[in-house]
Amino acid sequence: MSDETTIMIGLETHVQLNSNTKIFCGCPNPVVYQTKNKELKPNTLVCPTCLGLPGSKPRTNKKVVELATKASLAVNCKIADRTFFSRKTYFYPDMSKNFQTTQYEIPLAEKGIVELNIDGKKKTIRIRRIHMEEDPAKLIHEKDFTLVDYNRSGIPLIEIVTEPDLKTPKEARLYLQKLAMILEYLKVYDSTTEAALKTDANISINGGERVEIKNITGTKEIERALSYEFIRQKNAVKRGVKITQETRQWVPTTGITKALRKKETEADYGYIFEPDLTVIEVEKKTKEKIKKELPELPDEKEKRFIKQYKLTQKMAESLVAEKDIADLFEIAAKKAATANAASWCGIVLKKTLNYNNLTFAQSELKKDWIIELIISYEKKEYSDVVAEKILRKMVDDKKDSNEIAKKYKFQKLGDLKDISAIVKKVISSNKKATDDYKKGEEKSLNFLVGQVMRETKGAVDANTARKKILEILR
């Protein structure tokens, strides 16, 4: 970013909550239903209410209010004593009743914070408000027509709105990743579900008009979308083009934003009180009960890991970024050395999962399998090279380390008949490298080490190979 350019970013993040039923009717919530049922035909989880048929009456889902309150308390928001729903009027096929039931005048929660660690420095992002609303239907655009699937209509959402405290696209990505992490710890949403977390980003430069970018899915695309829009606005200003308030769409396949419409103002939506739903009172004892039931959140866990296990902040951050891996580490640390448990869970395992674009839950690996592999490595049954190869195959085949070692014939160090004989063979086969090392060329020793590891298919690690070579050469 240029030092001469100031940038302001605010995010509005929609999170699909995983209650069993929709927000204003008794239809199954597709977010939960699809985790139990592989196939879901369009327009099958619907009723007169979520179809918006005349005469249908909504009712508020108590569980949704509890989940929304839980998320709000986790980001330090003040919960309203009394709140209510409103009608947000707009005419579009994805909302057949021609209004969305949402909150406007008095949201469920306000004035929260999310703490970020940016390049070793703490930064506080203020949360302006969190409110509940219903998801519209899903539009499927074909070549000559558009289809509507009302299964999604009525999925409960919370919208989390920040103040314009974010100054770079990178900060926006880090904020969204932290928010997703907190929500996953709370178990209020399913991160593997399509559109579980979607963000509208507002961006302006040099105090100009703000532009809204709609429907950025997940946490990975936010930085790309904002980086493109920053450059687009900056170049427009250089050409003397005035930035106008508008709504744009992010197109991830081409990496650009394109104009959708001129930005509406809140007055355009004609908010009115929803007469078919009662005022919601969140009692003090309910807030206190939910607050007591909050799990240990990422920041708290990170501090405890640093203190209890004497980890570096970087390692603690890596471990707590995914709750399943943090839990795995704590189990592993009881059975293996803390350093080994941390490096395998926080570095090796995460690297393997990231390569396969999987979370631990999606990998279908069992915690016992990983711990068994860590213990085998610690006992020096496998070299680090072989152990990591085994882990990769475990992810591919969904089998434990013993089955993988047997299937792919990975040797344990104890299974090698005579390491000395292998080293002597390598030395005699590489006379030039041996002579060069004796003349003082250190890199020749590294070459011999590599040859021993190659000969043993990685079963002998570098340190063991080096030690054995030096023993024989002396």
NUVEX-98544 format. One record per atom (N, C-alpha, C): residue in one letter; y, x, z. Coordinates in pm, whole numbers, plus 50000, padded with zeros to 5 digits. Each point is the difference from the previous one (the first is absolute). Example, Ala and Ser with C-alpha at 12.3 -4.5 7.8 and 13.67 -1.06 7.14 Angstrom:
BEGIN
A494315131950780 A501194991150000 A501205009050000 S501054996549928 S501195008250006 S501094992350073 
***
This chain:
BEGIN
M498805008450000 M501204991650000 M501275008850000 S500984996449923 S501255007549996 S500774997950128 D500655010850047 D500814999250121 D501194990749980 E500424997949874 E501164991749972 E499674985149998 T498734996849999 T499584986149988 T499474994850132 T500584989150047 T499474993650121 T499114988449957 I498934998050072 I499034989849964 I499664991850124 M499894987049982 M499634991050109 M498824991549954 I498964999650085 I498794992549966 I499624991150118 G499734987649970 G499454990850099 G498754993549942 L498984997650082 L498754994649952 L499694986350062 E499424991449920 E499514987050047 E498514999649969 T499195001650103 T498565001449980 T499274987350040 H499214994749907 H499204988050024 H498575004250034 V499514995150112 V498655003550048 V499164987350009 Q498855000049932 Q499084988750010 Q499205001050130 L500154990050086 L499305000050129 L498574994849982 N499095005350084 N498594996549983 N499524989350098 S500744989050014 S499514988550074 S498884993549919 N499154992350064 N498874993849930 N500444989349901 T501104993150032 T500484989349912 T501435002949957 K500464992349902 K501355001949947 K501064995950103 I501265002449968 I501054998550100 I500334985450031 F499914991049902 F500424986150024 F498924989649971 C498755004649980 C498914990449978 C498705006250050 G498914992749987 G498715004750050 G499145007049898 C500545002949881 C499215006849897 C499685014450044 P498805005049965 P499685013950032 P501035009649940 N500345010250076 N500925010349952 N499245009449907 P500375000849871 P499275008849906 P499925014550045 V500985004750076 V500005013850049 V498745002650082 V499624990450085 V498805001350083 V498774995449922 Y500134989349926 Y498874994149927 Y499395010049903 Q500845007649931 Q499505009249897 Q499305012250058 T500235003150128 T499265011050062 T498574995850031 K499764986950007 K498664994950030 K499294994749876 N500764996749897 N499454994349878 N500515007949879 K499085005349921 K500415008849891 K500764992549891 E499564988049967 E500644992549892 E500844988750054 L501194998649946 L500894989050037 L500594994449872 K499594987949966 K500494993849877 K501434995050020 P500825000449896 P501394995350012 P500084985450043 N501014997050079 N500334986350040 N498854992650069 T499275007550086 T498914993850076 T500314999150150 L500865008750051 L500394999550141 L501364993050010 V500024987349965 V501264992749993 V499854985950058 C501144994150035 C500054986350051 C501364994149958 P500264987350026 P501294994249962 P501215007650055 T499875005950120 T501155007050060 T500345012849924 C499015008649977 C500335012649932 C500154998249849 L499614988349949 L500314996849860 L501384993749987 G500604996250115 G501344994149998 G500034985949946 L498924992450024 L499954986349948 L500894990750082 P500584989849938 P500874990650074 P499254993350115 G500684998850114 G499414993450115 G499205009050092 S499715012349955 S499245009250087 S500915005250110 K499395002650117 K500785004550116 K499475013350053 P500895009850022 P499575012950053 P499854999650152 R499295009950053 R499945002250145 R499965015150023 T500595004550110 T500125014450024 T498725005650061 N499545011149943 N498815006950048 N500385008650121 K499474996650116 K500335007150125 K499615014849992 K498865002949936 K499535013849990 K500985008649922 V500614994349897 V500985007349920 V501205004050086 V500474990950083 V501125002950089 V499635011550094 E498774999950051 E499555010650092 E499925013549928 L499445000149878 L499905012649925 L501395005349965 A500914991149962 A501365004149967 A500725005550123 T499794993550113 T500605004850126 T499455013750038 K498705001749980 K499355012850030 K500625011349917 A500154997649869 A500605010149912 A501455002950040 S500734989650037 S501415001550037 S500165008350127 L499154997550099 L500075007650126 L499625014649977 A499095002549906 A499555013849974 A501115008649942 V501004993749936 V501145007649947 V501274997150083 N499764996550125 N501074999250101 N501054989449971 C499594989049938 C500954989249969 C500214990950122 K501154993350000 K500294989650098 K499524986749942 I499114993150073 I499424987549952 I500904988350039 A500254991249904 A500844988250028 A499274990550095 D500754993650090 D499394990150090 D499634987449921 R500874996249907 R499774988349915 R500315003749855 T499124996049911 T500205002949859 T499484988349917 F500314999649873 F499554988749918 F499915004349853 F499384991449921 F499845002549857 F501074992649920 S500315005549882 S500974993949909 S499394999049860 R500654992149916 R499604998949861 R500935008749913 K499395009049925 K500755008649909 K499784994449859 T501014993949943 T499854992549876 T500065009249878 Y498944999449920 Y500055006349866 Y498944993649913 F500225000649870 F499144993149905 F499235010349918 Y498715000950029 Y499165009749931 Y498564995350013 P499145002549901 P498634994650002 P499155004650119 D500335011650060 D499165004850110 D500244992550131 M500994991050004 M500254991750118 M500224985649951 S498894992549990 S500044987149930 S500864989550068 K500255001450130 K500844990050069 K501495003249984 N500295011249928 N501385004049968 N500805005150119 F499325003650106 F500645007450110 F498935007950073 Q500435010950062 Q499115008150082 Q500324997650146 T498974998050081 T500214998450144 T500065013950063 T501165003250056 T500265013450051 T500904998850123 Q500535011150045 Q500974999950111 Q501275006749952 Y501134994550042 Y501275005849957 Y500995001150116 E500414988550055 E501084999950101 E499615007850126 I498844997150054 I499535006850122 I498605005549972 P499875012849968 P498675005849975 P499215001450130 L498725002349987 L499165002050117 L500465011950083 A500405010849933 A500315012450073 A501145007649932 E500745007750082 E501135007949949 E500115013250075 K500765009149941 K500455012550065 K498855008550053 G499145004449908 G498935009250037 G500265013949946 I499085009150022 I500135013849948 I498625005449962 V500005008849899 V498825007949965 V500435014549997 E499295008450074 E500345014350009 E499235007849894 L500735008349925 L499385008649899 L500125014650040 N499055008149952 N500085014550014 N500175005649860 I501215004349967 I500315004849865 I500285014950006 D499055007749947 D500135014749999 D500315005450139 G499284994750100 G500155004850137 G501164994050078 K500784991249935 K501144993750068 K499754985050015 K500394994750116 K499824985750028 K501124991949934 K499634988749944 K500994990949944 K499624985850035 T500974992150043 T499774986150038 T500434990849887 I499084991449956 I500304989849900 I500094986650073 R501154993549987 R500214987350070 R499374988449921 I499334991250074 I499474987749943 I501024988950027 R500504993849893 R500994989450016 R499354987050049 R498874996249937 R499364987350034 R498564999749952 I499214991750064 I498654996949953 I499854984950003 H499634994249889 H499814985549998 H498704996349931 M499544987850023 M498754994849944 M500314991349878 E499084999949906 E500144991349884 E498654998849928 E499964991749897 E498784998249922 E500075008049871 D498855004849956 D499925006949872 D499984989749887 P500705002449890 P499894991049885 P498655001749931 A499754991849900 A498785001149920 A500055012749915 K498885003149936 K499915011849914 K500124995849854 L500895006549928 L500164997249857 L499235010349918 I499204995249906 I499255008949910 I500574998249860 H500695010249953 H500684999049870 H499075004249887 E499694990549912 E499225002849880 E500975001749882 K499465002349881 K500845002949885 K500954988449968 D499464987849995 D500804988749956 D500244989550109 F499505002650119 F500154990150108 F499835006850134 T500294992650107 T499875005150136 T499114990650082 L499065005850073 L499114992550087 L500485001350144 V499694990050083 V500405000250140 V498764998350088 D499825009250095 D498904999150098 D500624997150136 Y499754987850050 Y500604995850127 Y499185004150122 N498955007849980 N499275005250116 N500945007950092 R500895007849936 R500905008550079 R501124992150066 S500314988349948 S501094991950056 S499684996150143 G500875003950092 G499804996850141 G499395011150082 I499675011549937 I499575011550081 I501165003750093 P499735001950129 P501095003150093 P500585013949978 L501325000649998 L500715012849984 L500955002250117 I500235012750030 I501215003750073 I500835008749906 E501314998350007 E500905008549923 E500755008850099 I499885013149982 I500625009850090 I501175006449926 V501214997550048 V501225004149930 V500685011350078 T500255011249934 T500685011250065 T501514999149978 E500735007350081 E501405003049969 E500005010849890 P501105002149929 P500025010049891 P500095014350055 D499015003750082 D500025013050069 D499285011049924 L499304996449894 L499225009749924 L500885006849896 K499945013149994 K500935007549915 K499365006549878 T498695000149994 T499325005849884 T498734991949970 P499505000649876 P498724993649970 P498865005250087 K500045012950034 K498955005750087 K500034993250137 E501184998050057 E500104993350129 E499444985849993 A500244993349886 A499484986449983 A498475000150001 R499425010049933 R498535001249999 R499465002750140 L500635009250072 L499545003450135 L500124988050094 Y501084992449985 Y500184988050083 Y498894990049972 L499724997649872 L499014990149963 L498605004250046 Q499715013049990 Q498715005150047 Q499874998350151 K501085002650072 K499984998450146 K499834985350037 L500724991249931 L499894985750028 L498584995249973 A499415004049888 A498634996049966 A499015005150106 M500245012150049 M499145005750103 M500044991650128 I501214996250042 I500164991750121 I499284986749982 L500184993649886 L499384987049973 L498485001149998 E499495011349949 E498555001949997 E499455001950141 Y500725007250085 Y499595001550139 Y499944986350069 L500944991349964 L500054986750061 L498934990749947 K499415003449884 K499004991649933 K500554986349964 V501264999749955 V500604987249961 V499934997849849 Y499595010349924 Y499884998349856 Y498875008849948 D499554997249879 D498925007549937 D500595008749891 S500075012950026 S500675009249906 S499255001449868 T498744995949994 T499225001549877 T500194988249905 T500654989350047 T500184988149917 T501165001849903 E499794995549876 E501075000849900 E501234992450049 A501165006049987 A501284993850038 A500134997550149 A499195007050084 A500104998150145 A501375004550051 L500615009549930 L501305005250042 L500845002449875 K501064991949985 K500885001249884 K501445001350048 T500785008049929 T501355003050046 T501034997549891 D501114993950039 D501194999349917 D500975010650053 A500495008549912 A500885010950043 A501414997549950 N501005001650088 N501414999049963 N500605014150002 I500635003849890 I500555013549990 I501394999749938 S500905007850058 S501345001649941 S500415014650014 I500895004649911 I500495013750008 I501525000050006 N500525009450077 N501455001950013 N500744987150035 G499374991950085 G500674987850047 G500124989049897 G499265001349889 G500084989849894 G499154987850029 E499884991249902 E499204987850015 E498535003750018 R499314991950079 R498595003050023 R499144992949896 V498935006649965 V499024994749905 V498704998050076 E499384988549977 E498724997050065 E498865002549901 I498985007250047 I498795002249920 I498884991850063 K499434990849924 K499034990450053 K498565004949990 N499234995650101 N498525000649995 N499425013849973 I500345009450088 I499395013349994 I498784999650092 T498815001649944 T498774997950076 T499565012650071 G499614998550128 G499465011150078 G501065010150041 T499545011750046 T500915010350050 T500245011449899 K499145001049898 K500075011649910 K501104998849895 E500324987649959 E500914998249887 E501474999950040 I500294998550129 I501404998250043 I500865012049963 E499465012150018 E500785012049970 E500265001349850 R498994996849921 R500165000649853 R501074990249952 A499904987750050 A500934989549955 A501445003550037 L500215004450123 L501365003150046 L500555012649933 S499145009749974 S500445012349933 S500494996749859 Y499254991649930 Y500434996049866 Y501324992450006 E500104990450092 E501214991750006 E501225008250040 F499815009850088 F501115009050037 F500545007249877 I499085005749921 I500415007449880 I500654990649898 R499444987949985 R500574990349905 R501444996550037 Q500234997050128 Q501354996350044 Q500965011849987 K499535011750039 K500855011949995 K500445003049856 N499044999149906 N500335002549859 N500934989249944 A499814987650046 A500864989049953 A501455002450044 V500175004250124 V501345002750052 V500665011549923 K499225010349967 K500525011349923 K500534995449864 R499354989849943 R500414994949868 R501144989950011 G500444997350124 G501084990650020 G499564985550006 V498704997750014 V499454986450010 V500034995650146 K500554988150026 K500084994950136 K498674993850042 I499515004050118 I498754994350053 I500304986150055 T499254990049953 T500204986350048 T498844995850088 Q500264990550089 Q498954995150089 Q498984992249917 E498765004650004 E498964993549920 E498635002450062 T499024992649950 T498605001750041 T499245006249884 R499255010550031 R499225007049898 R498535000250041 Q499145002149903 Q498565000550024 Q499515014249980 W499125004750090 W499385013149985 W498764998649912 V499905008549897 V498864999949909 V499245013250020 P498975000050085 P499335012850035 P499325006949882 T499554992249901 T499305006349886 T500925008849916 T501284996149992 T500965008049922 T500955008050089 G500004997050130 G500845007550093 G501474996949990 I500344987549962 I501414996249987 I500254986750071 T501294997050023 T500384986650045 T500644992849883 K499834986849994 K500654992449893 K500684987750059 A501094995949938 A500804989050052 A499214986949996 L500104992250111 L499394986750006 L501064989149994 R501005001150090 R501044989750008 R501145005350084 K501134993249991 K501115003250089 K499614995850141 K500355008250096 K499594997650138 K500644987350056 E499134991150055 E500534988150066 E500595003750136 T500924991850049 T500485001450137 T499224990350086 E500075001950132 E499274991150090 E500434985549982 A501294997949966 A500504986349982 A499314993049884 D499545007949900 D499344994149883 D498694993150036 Y499405004150112 Y498694994550037 Y500114986750077 G501184996350043 G500204987150066 G499074997650118 Y499975009550094 Y499114998750116 Y500324987350079 I498954992750037 I500154988850094 I498875000550101 F500204994450117 F498984999350105 F498784992549947 E498795005150025 E498764993449958 E499704988450095 P500194987649955 P499864988650090 P498554996650036 D499025005249923 D498614996550026 D499325009350101 L500735010150048 L499435009350098 L500885000350125 T499365001450115 T500745000150126 T500585013850029 V500955000350091 V500545012750050 V498905007550073 I499945013249981 I498985008350066 I500635006550123 E499364998250114 E500435006650123 E498995010850037 V500475012450003 V499145011250039 V500295002850148 E499114995450084 E500235001050145 E499945014550048 K500705002550109 K500075013650056 K498615005150036 K499164991450057 K498665004450041 K499135003349878 T500274993049887 T499275003049877 T500395013749947 K501315002850001 K500475013249955 K499415011150086 E500014997950132 E499495010150092 E498515002249981 K499274989149976 K498555000949978 K499705008049874 I500714997049892 I499785007149873 I500385014750014 K501105002650072 K500465013850018 K498975008350077 K499374993950101 K498985007050079 K498765002949917 E499754991549901 E498795001449918 E500195009449882 L501245005349982 L500225009349889 L499135012450019 P499365004849893 P499205012250010 P500885012450012 E499395011350025 E500725012649996 E500445002349855 L501305000949979 L500555001149866 L500095014749955 P500235002549870 P499935013749948 P500855010250075 D501254996750033 D500865009750069 D499455003650138 E499524989850070 E499425002350134 E498745008649989 K499164996849903 K498755007449982 K500285014549962 E501005002049914 E500355013649958 E500435008550120 K500864994350084 K500445007350120 K498825003250092 R499104990450016 R498835002250087 R499085010749943 F499794999949868 F499145010149937 F500555014050021 I501335001449986 I500635013150018 I499805004950143 K500204991050095 K499905003750142 K498555001850043 Q499144990349966 Q498625000250048 Q499135010349931 Y500165001449869 Y499105008749923 Y500675013149956 K501275001750041 K500755012249967 K500065002449848 L500244989249927 L500115000949854 L501435002849958 T500165005549882 T501345001249944 T500484986149959 Q501314998449986 Q500534987049960 Q499514996449860 K499925009849912 K499564997549864 K498564994749998 M499135006150081 M498614995650006 M499894986150063 A500764997750107 A499984986850066 A500484989249903 E501055002949924 E500514990549900 E498934996649897 S499295010349954 S498964997949900 S498894991150054 L499605002150124 L498904992350059 L500384985550023 V501214997550051 V500374986250036 V500424991749879 A500195006549885 A500454992749881 A499034989049960 E498725001750033 E499004989549974 E499234997750129 K500064988050051 K499424997150132 K498515003350008 D499264996949894 D498565002950002 D499745014950016 I500835008349937 I499815014550011 I500425004950139 A501064994150055 A500415003550137 A498884996750098 D499384988449984 D498894996050088 D498805009349981 L499715003749875 L498905009249970 L500245013550068 F501235004949991 F500325012950063 F499714999750149 E500404989450067 E499804999450146 E498525000050037 I499184993549918 I498565000250026 I499455014049973 A500425005949887 A499515013349962 A500415010650102 A501214998750056 A500515009950096 A499195000350129 K499224989550026 K499144999750118 K498685007149975 K499675002149871 K498705005749965 K500105013749934 A501195003549956 A500215012949934 A501315006050051 A500255012449965 A501255006450040 A501184992449940 T501064998850079 T501174992449955 T500545005149867 A500055013249986 A500555005949876 A499174995949879 N498675000350015 N499144996049888 N500134985249971 A500024991850105 A500144985549982 A501314996749929 A501085006750041 A501334997449942 A500065004549854 S499535012049971 S500125005149863 S499114992249904 W498824996150045 W499124992449912 W500504985849977 C500484993550107 C500494986249984 C501384999649934 G500885009050044 G501394999549955 G500285007249871 I499095009049956 I500255007549877 I498884997749898 V498785004350033 V498904999749902 V499654985849959 L499794991250099 L499634986249969 L501134992949925 K501235001750048 K501134993349935 K500195004949857 K499825013049977 K500135005549865 K498964993849908 T498764998650049 T498924994149920 T500274985349970 L500464992650101 L500304985849981 L501184998149904 N501045008350018 N501174999049912 N499635002949854 Y499115009749981 Y499555003349865 Y499344987949933 N499264992350082 N499314988149949 N500844987350013 N501265001650046 N500914988750016 N499394989050090 L499445004550113 L499344990950093 L500555001650141 T499974989250077 T500195001150144 T498625002250060 F499955003250129 F498715002050065 F499174987149995 A500644988750025 A499294987249998 A499434997149862 Q500765002949896 Q499534997549863 Q498875009349959 S499935011850062 S498995010049962 S498584995950039 E499904990850097 E498714995450052 E499235011050073 L500685010950033 L499375010450082 L499904995250144 K498955004350068 K499854996650142 K500525011550085 K500624996550111 K500575010450087 K498935009950044 D498794995150029 D498915008850045 D499655010449894 W500114996249873 W499685009649894 W500985011750001 I501274996950017 I501035010649999 I499825009050122 I499764994050115 I499845007950123 I498785009049988 E498914994849945 E498785007949979 E500295012249913 L500814998149894 L500355011149910 L500885010250072 I500964995350079 I500875009250074 I499185008650096 I499054993850068 I499155007350095 I499145010249927 S499464996249883 S499195009449921 S500835012149958 Y501254997349960 Y500895011049962 Y500295008950121 E500254993550114 E500345007750121 E498835008850045 K498784995549976 K498815007850035 K499705010849896 K500875000749899 K499865009649890 K498734997649918 E499584987249997 E498884996449913 E500445000149854 Y501264996249978 Y500575000149865 Y501275008350000 S500285006349889 S501305006549983 S501044989149975 D501285003850010 D501054990149975 D499944994949856 V499665008749906 V499924996149859 V498914989449980 V498805002750053 V498884990749983 V500274986950074 A500555001050121 A500274987950079 A500984990849927 E501005006049935 E500974991849926 E499364993849876 K499125007449934 K499284994549886 K499144988150042 I499355001450115 I499174989150053 I500864987750025 L501185002050058 L500904988850030 L500384992649871 R500285007649896 R500384993649873 R498864991349948 K498795005050009 K498844992449954 K499734988050092 M500335001350128 M499864988750093 M500894988549956 V501225003349957 V500934989849952 V499464993649872 D499445008249912 D499474994949872 D498794990950021 D499065004750085 D498704993450010 D499854990650120 K500985000150092 K499944991650120 K498745002950083 K499685012950016 K498835004150079 K500415010550102 D499165002150103 D500355009850103 D499745014249950 S500415009950079 S499965014049955 S498585005149978 N499054995550081 N498625004649984 N499414995349867 E500254987449967 E499514994649873 E500655007149882 I501315002650013 I500725006849892 I499495014249982 A499815007350111 A499525013949992 A498635000649934 K499164990350033 K498644999649943 K500054996649852 K500824990049965 K500074995449861 K500545010949908 Y501085007050044 Y500665009749913 Y499615014450032 K499015001750089 K499445013150034 K501055009750053 F500874994850090 F500955008850068 F499255007350112 Q500105013249999 Q499245007850099 Q500795002150129 K499284999350111 K500575004150127 K499875015150010 L500875006150079 L499965014550015 L498635004550050 G499424992250091 G498695003650057 G498874999149901 D500234992749888 D498954998549899 D499955011949905 L501035008249998 L499995011949913 L499045010450059 K499075004349917 K498945008850052 K500545013450049 D500855006149923 D500505013350038 D501375002349939 I501054998250083 I501365001849951 I500235014649959 S499415009350077 S500185014349971 S499485003549861 A498854993849964 A499435003049869 A500914995049888 I500624988550023 I500924994449899 I501225009049985 V500535004850112 V501185008849997 V499675013249930 K498835005750032 K499595012649935 K499874998349849 K499474988349960 K499864997149857 K501374999549933 V500974993450066 V501354999049943 V500645013849990 I499825008350102 I500595013550000 I499425008449887 S498694999549985 S499355008249896 S500334994949860 S500264986949988 S500314994249869 S501465001849961 N500815004150095 N501435001549974 N500475013950047 K499395010349938 K500225013850043 K501475004249987 K500664995649892 K501405004049980 K500894994650112 A499834987250035 A500804993950106 A499735006850133 T498735003650022 T499635006950125 T500685013650007 D499945007549890 D500635013449997 D501514998950018 D500614989949933 D501454998150011 D500414996950143 Y499184992050069 Y500324996950140 Y499935012750085 K498995008249974 K499845012450078 K501185009549976 K500684998149884 K501185008349971 K501274994150061 G499854988350066 G501164994250069 G500604987649935 E499354994749895 E500514987949935 E499484987550072 E500864994050083 E499614988650084 E499584987949917 K500654998049887 K499694988249919 K498565000349948 S499425011949990 S498615001149956 S499054994250104 L500375001450128 L499204994050107 L500044984749987 N501184994849968 N500124985549984 N499134995149884 F499925008149895 F499144996449887 F498534999250044 L499565009950078 L498615000250048 L499724988050091 V500974996650083 V499874988250088 V499784987549915 G500804998749896 G499884988549911 G498634999349934 Q499465011749962 Q498695000449936 Q498894995850096 V500125003950126 V499014995850101 V500064984950020 M501214994750007 M500154985550017 M499444992649879 R500225005849882 R499494993749878 R498475000449998 E499455011350039 E498545001750001 E499334990250096 T500694997150112 T499434990950101 T500504985749984 K500724997449888 K500584986849973 K500884995150114 G500735009650060 G500954996550105 G499394998650138 A498685001750011 A499354998450131 A500495010650099 V500325011849947 V500585010650083 V501514999649983 D500734998950111 D501464999449990 D500595013949980 A501275000649971 A500675012649966 A499935010150114 N500244995450122 N500005009350114 N498625006250021 T498944991649992 T498645005150018 T499645009849889 A500364996549875 A499715008849887 A500715013450016 R501274999850037 R500775012450017 R499375008950109 K499654993450111 K499425007450113 K498695006749958 K499184992749925 K498695005349960 K500155011349899 I500944998749907 I500255010549901 I500435012950069 L500944998850094 L500495011850071 L498925006750082 E499104991950059 E498895005550078 E499115009049910 I499714994849881 I499095007149908 I500695012249938 L501264998849969 L500735011249938 L500235011450098 R500004997150127 R500165010650098 R498725008250009 
***
